[in-house]
Amino acid sequence: MKFSEQFCVKLDTKVNLAGIDPNNTLDYHKKAPAELETANAVAHIAQMQYELYAENKQSLLVVLQAMDAGGKDGTINHVFAALNPQGCRTMSFKVPTANEAAHDFLWRCHNAAPRHGEVVIFNRSHYEDVLITRVHGQVSAAECSKRYKYINHFESLLADNRTRIVKLFLHIDAEEQLKRLTERVQDPEKQWKITLADFEERRFWPDYQQAFEDVFNACNTATAPWFIIPANKKWFRNLAVAKIIEEALMDMQIKLPEPSADLPEVRKLLKL
């Protein structure tokens, strides 16, 4: 069994987040060996990203979603920092600008989707428009249902354009979130991240859990599956994400292009 299969949401199943243990670390019980395996996977990812860029026929879109303090930034730092920025971008989606709000809700995400040869990480994504908007009553249930369909069509279009989509939900519990928010308050280097909204949003924890479950149940497809990552233990979260991305790139069967130069002539010039 592939590592990723253990966390991939099965098609046509109903997700219940309360039944998924955010402390699960499989058979990994020690941090150091897991970090070594993560480092090896990250090195392999970096090599395959080089090949993806050179091939210039496919792309990879990584969608990261989580509750506040769920570890999106940490995951990016630990798993994707080794990638060459020439072929890798991170896009963060916050409150829509006036220009973005004047378009359909998918416009800004489609505009940021990866071109061939590129890896793009969405730090939050088009799913914000069926999560926070729903929890705060900015869209109706009927509108949400339509948006699920639009999202599935959008992701199908990207897949048809040879974009591999990996959607990752970093699953933490409410206690772990409070612990991390408290650590931010106490750490001068992280205090800039804190807003009152972070704590006010905690009142809506059950609503967000339900909204996420509905997303998993409505927008989990063969071409764009969801992976629910136990993320209370940061070291295991990094390992799980790295292994899943590694397997996704391997499945893409990336091939380096044939050289465009006349190599025999080049060797003559170099007297090789």
ABEGO torsion letter per residue (X at the ends): XBAAAAABBBBGBBBBAAABBAABAEABABAAAAAAAAAAAAAAAAAAAAAAAAAGABBBBBBBBBBBGAGAAAAAAAAAAABBAAABBBBBBBBBBAAAAABBAAAAAAAABBBBGBBBBBBEBAAAAABAAAAAGABBAAAAAAAAAAAAAAAAAAAAAGBBBBBBBBBBBAAAAAAAAAAAAABAAAAAABBAAAAAAAAAAAAAAAAAAAAAAAABBAABBBBBBBAABAAAAAAAAAAAAAAAAAAAGBBBBBBABBAAAAAAAAGX
